[in-house]
């Protein structure tokens, strides 16, 4: 029963997310899903606690729900932002020459799209002096700097190491 409840809660989260991102114009889709998913997850845990009492099925329901939510976030961000996925779908239609591929993936267009996404997510703001971080953006930079330190990975943007145009996102 807990499995059915977890899947139902997940499908509810996805449905509400689909509606919300269409209604809230400037909302970041990941942040909206996390907020919706948290509310639905708490409701799922509360319902399971009332229905089953304090037993292992609550943990199983919560972990299954969390796994499904994480998989969903991974998949829709991968599909929405992946240069590799875009290239593979274009190549699935017909072979492309390197010059044709370069037309699809001009650096200026990719950077412009990323700037729009960052601005929509309230991480940066555009002004007369150019782009600057918002308070939310500064928090993200601190978090990622901490993660770089924890995982002992050099921050290529700060340390000056070359990324060779490969920005894994």
N, C-alpha and C positions, 0 to 999 in steps of 0.2 A: 504494500500500500504506500509506503514512504517513497518508493521509486516513482509511482504514478503521480504523487503529489509534487515531487521534485521536478518532473518533466512538465507538469501542468503549470507550476510556478515559473519555470523557465520560458515556456511558450507565452505566458501572460506578460512577462518582462519584455520579450522580443516584440510582441504586438503593441504594447504601450510605447515602447521605444520607437517603433516605426511611425506611430501616430505623432509622438512628441517631436521628433526631429523635423517633421513636416509642418508642425504648428509653430515651433520656436525657431525663428529664422536664424539667429546668430549663435545658437547653442552648438557647442562641440559635441559630436555624436557619442564619443567615448564617455565624456563626463555625464551626459544625460543618461546613458545606459547604466553607468555605475550608480548614479543616484536612484534610478528606478529599480535596478537590481538589488540595491541595499534595502529599500523599503519592502520589496516583495520577499526578499530573503528573511528579513526579520518577521514578516507576517507568516512565512512558511514555518520558521522555527517555533513561533508562538502557537500556531495551529497544531503542529506535531506534538508540542509539549502538552497542550490541553487534551489532545486525542489519545496519545500513547503514554503520557507520563514521562518521567525522566528516565529514558532508556536509550540504548545505542541507536535506535532507529532515528532519533533526532540528529545525531551526528552523521549518520549515513545520508539522511535527506539533505542536510546542510552541505556536506562535502560534494554530493552529486550535483546539487544545484550550483555550487561555486565552480565546479569543474565545467559544467555546461556553459555558464556565463563567461568564464575565462576563454573557453574555446570559441565562443561566439565573438568576443572582442578581438581575439587574435585573427579570426577568419575575416571579419569585415574590415579591419584595418589593413590586413595583408592584401585583400582584393582591391580595396579603395586606393591604396598608396603604392602598390608594388610596381616598380618599373619592369621588373622581370615578368610579372604576370601579364602586364600590358603587352610586352614584347611577344610573349608566348601566344597570346590570343591573336595578335596580328599575324604571326607566323603560321598559325593554324589555318588561316584563310588562304595564304599563298606565300611562296618564298619572297624574301626581300633582299635587296642589295644593300651594302653598308650605307650608301648615300641616302637611300630611302629611309633607313632606320634613323639616321642622323636628323632627318627632317622631322620625324615624329618626336624626337627627344632633344630638342634644343635646350641648352642649359638655361637660357633666359626664361623660357616658358615653365620649366620645372621649378626654378627659383620663385618665379611669380606665383605659381600655384601654392608653394609652401608658405610664402609670405601671407597670402590670402587666408590659408588655413590657420596660421598662427594668430593673425589678427581676429579672425572669427572666434577663435578659442580664447580671446582676451589675454594672450601671452605677450603680444607686442602691440604697439600703437604707432600710427604714422603721423608725423608732424612736419613742420617746415624744415626742421634740421635733419629729417630722415626718420628711420625707424628706431624705436627705443623699447626697452623691456617695460612691461607693467609689473606691479607688485607680484602678481601671480606668476609671471614669467621669471622673475628673480627667484621665486621659490622653487620653480622647476630647475633652474640652473644650479641652485644650491643642492637640491636632491640628487641631480645627476652627477655633480662634482663629488658628492659623498659616495655615490655608487661607484664612480671611477676609482676612488681611493680604496673602497672596500674590496673591489675585485682586482685591484692592482693593474688597472688598465690605463695607459696614458690617454689623457684627453687631447686628441689630435688638434683640436681647435685652439687650445690654450698653449700646449707644449710646442707647437710649431712643426710637429711631425706631419708628413704628407699623407693624405688619405688616398691619393691617386684617383680622385673622383668617385670613390666608392663610399657612399654614406649609408650603408646598410638599412636605411629606412625607406 
